[in-house]
Amino acid sequence: MKNILYLIAALLFTVNTAFAQSDLVKEAITYEELYDDPYAINKLFIHLQPLYTELFATNVNAGFGIGANYLHKDKADFFANFRHAYARSTDFVRDIAYKNSSVANKPNSFIFMELGGTYHVKDEESDTETKMILYSKRYQKGNRWASQVPEHTIIPCKVRKVIGARLGGFAYSTSIDLKRIATDQEIIIEDGIGAFPSDLYSHSNQSVKGAFIGGSMTWIKNMAIKPDKGFGVLSDDLLLTTFLDIMFAPSIEIDDIQYRDPMTTQMRTFSTQNVETKKIGFRLGLEGKYNRELSWGYGAEIGARPSVSAKGFFALIRISLPVYSTNLDYGREAFGK
């Protein structure tokens, strides 16, 4: 019985402590506003991407990349991206082709490139609120920060909302598993003399060039405050963009199979013209970065690229670290005493 009473007392103490901490969360604070201007953001962002991973139905791959964003006078912004698989071991179909190839085709590495721009159809500022976690250097003593419920506060601020129209071009190259594709599509790869031996592994390379058109929504906050009571400077300077693109590729090229017949030692060319492709696709994406000279960013996409028929689905995650940014204004004003 005594143990039960001790347990109840402990629970009541825990609940009371939780409510006390909740009261701390609701306690009003005073602060100095350092800035709150979502239009005063940097113009150029350079993204170094040490890691991306992509579940692509045509070819699963992972690698590195580089990206850039340029904002032009609150009217438009432009972007570019380049990605490349790390090595053969992170380029799934290419690795299989090297290990099991029965054909003379050299498997290509996965490469993706895009260049585009967004026109600001509607760009406006409105009032909103942002939730900030209060942090103090005194939390660094011992494990106090880890054991304490973080305090937070709600701060009124400005938010910039941009509705954009996107347009651009893209291109990518990848190895493809032609044996599996031929089986799935129930087609025969032949050269006019006969069909390619079905018991041999065959791969090829696919090159795709196309364009995309779509829309986007961007939210921009760029504010900072300095609370009293020993808390550090707090900021919210996130640039968050969501987008939806329709992708169209008038050019989808699949290399013919080059095969040396062991019986005749002659090189034979098997046509891939019967392989079905899909020229229209889409993607839904999310991108985030911060308005700082040195920070990090992230991105994610899901959709279906123009590719071999039924092999266009992809899901992509990429991390940018670091992200360099600048407002490209290197001049200084001079004032006489």
Beta strands, then each sheet from edge to edge (+ up, - down):
strand 1: 31-36
strand 2: 44-56
strand 3: 61-72
strand 4: 76-85
strand 5: 111-134
strand 6: 151-177
strand 7: 203-220
strand 8: 223-227
strand 9: 234-236
strand 10: 238-254
strand 11: 257-260
strand 12: 267-270
strand 13: 277-278
strand 14: 280-290
strand 15: 294-304
strand 16: 307-308
strand 17: 313-326
sheet 1: 1+ 8- 9+
sheet 2: 2+ 3- 4+ 5- 6+ 7- 10+ 14- 15+ 17- 2+
sheet 3: 11+ 12-
sheet 4: 13+ 16-
end
